[in-house]
Amino acid sequence: MAETEATLDEILDEPIVRLLMERDRVSEGEVRTLIRDTSPLLSLFLFAA
């Protein structure tokens, strides 16, 4: 069985990710912008779904 990569939405839905974002005072928009601006190839995979 082939494993599929998690999308950015799935990653951001993880409770631990939300806790870390809250702890570090980082918004979902900031995470999305950082990924889009710093890694175009990564953003293709994470925003694909």
Buried (B, 14 or more C-beta within 10 A) or exposed (E): EEEEEBBBEEEBEEEEBEEEBEEEEEEEEEBBEEBBEEEEEEBEBBEEE
